[in-house]
Amino acid sequence: MGYHRDMNEILITKSAQRIIDGIRDPKRSKKIAKCLGQMEQDVHYRALQSHRYESFDAAYSEKIWESYVEQGTPGAWRIWWHFGPEPGQVTVVDLGPHPD
């Protein structure tokens, strides 16, 4: 008998959706879609390297997490998110290149 985990519902803020809608690079769009799909399955999926990103907590009044869209490339993209507002939900608040 396998372990069953409920999927997360991914919510995306209007500002994050505008960023997604504005992406013109099909490779990056595909990477973002893959990342969101993995987050839907398990936000702690190893390849996402999800971890707390306290630098954004104050801006969003939430405990913000960061997940990798890309890695090992200059300007690698990340997705910033928090749990909730309801159990089983994850809200994407921002995405873009990792700030240096």
Secondary structure as UniProt FT lines:
FT   STRAND          9..12
FT   HELIX           14..22
FT   HELIX           26..41
FT   TURN            43..44
FT   HELIX           46..48
FT   STRAND          51..52
FT   HELIX           54..56
FT   HELIX           57..60
FT   STRAND          65..68
FT   TURN            74..75
FT   STRAND          77..83
FT   TURN            87..88
FT   STRAND          89..97
//
